[in-house]
Each structure stands twice: as C-alpha cells, then as structure tokens.
Amino acid sequence: MGKAIHDEPVDFEEARRVARLVAQLGKGMKDSVPPDIADAFHLQLKAVRVSSSKLSTRNSAFDVVDPVYNKRATAARKALNEYECD
C-alpha cells in the first residue's frame, strides 16, 4: 500500500501474496470473531479482497488504496484496533 500511495513501483506478486495471507488468516478467524466486532472484521476482509483484485498495471494507485483507506474501512480498522478482547 505504501508504495502505491507514494506512486512508487509496486511488486504485484508480493502484494497479492500478502493479500492472500491476510484473507487466509481472516477466513480461519471468521467463526471466532466476537459478535460486537464482526461487522468491522468482515468489512476489513472485504476491503483486502477488493483492493487485491485491483492489483494490476491497468488500475491506478487510488483503485488499490481506496478500498482499504476509505471512510468506512478506516472506521472499521479503528474499531478493530481499539477492541479489547476479554
């Protein structure tokens, strides 16, 4: 993401690998997400999927970055970062 934001060359294969890793970890956690934070969790997983689907030279940096850093995704990420597990 950082490279795309700063208009630097992006290693698409590495970015796709990281996105697959995040998606795989998230998939394994889906059933154990506390109900009060589940919406934010699922929104973040969707943002990663959408962003990673835009990883190609035919899309702009905005296309890649926006799904993860738009207002809804940022609010969800903040909720997840501030969530305290019991």
N, C-alpha and C positions, 0 to 999 in steps of 0.2 A: 504494500500500500504506500509506504513512504516514498518509494521511487516513483510510483505513478503520480503522487501528489506533486512531487518536485520535477516532474517531466523528465525523469532520467530513464534510461533503458531498463526494461523490466525483464527478468528471467521468467518467462511464462511457465516453463516446465516446473520450476521451483515453486512459483506461486500456486500452480494447480496442485502440486504435491502437498503443500501446506493446507490448502483448502480441503483436500480430500481427508487429510489427517484430522482437521477440526470437525468435519462432517462425521467422520467415523467415531470420534470420541463423543460427539454430541448424540449420535444415534444410540450409543451404548448407555448414555445417561438419561435418555428420554423418560424411561419408566420410573426413575427415582427422583425426578425434579419435584420439589415441593409445589403444591398447587398454587400457592400465592405468588410464585415467581415463574410459573410455567409459561405464561404468555410472553414474557420478556425473553425467556430462554429460547422458545420456538421462533420468535422474531429474529433473534440473533443468528440462529442456524439458517433461517431462510435468507437473511442478508448475505451470509457467506456463500450460500448456493448461488444466489443471483449474481453477486459480484464475481465469483469464479467463472460463471458462464459467460462473462463479458471479457475474459482474458484472451484477447486476440489483437492483432495489429489493426484490425478494421474498426475497433472501438476506441473511444477517447479515454483519457485518464479519468475524466468525470464519470463515464459509464461504469468504470471499475470501482471507483471510490464511493460514489453516491449511495449505493445500497447499504453500505456499512456505516457511513457517516451522516446520513440524512437525519432529520429531527426525531423521527420515530425510533430509528435504530440507536441513535445516541442516547435517547431516554431509556431505552431497554438496556443498553450496555451499562448505563449509570445505575439502574436498578439492580442489575446483577452484581456489579462491583460493590455496591453498598449492602447487599443482602448478607445477613448474618445467619449462618446455619445453627440450629440448636444442638 
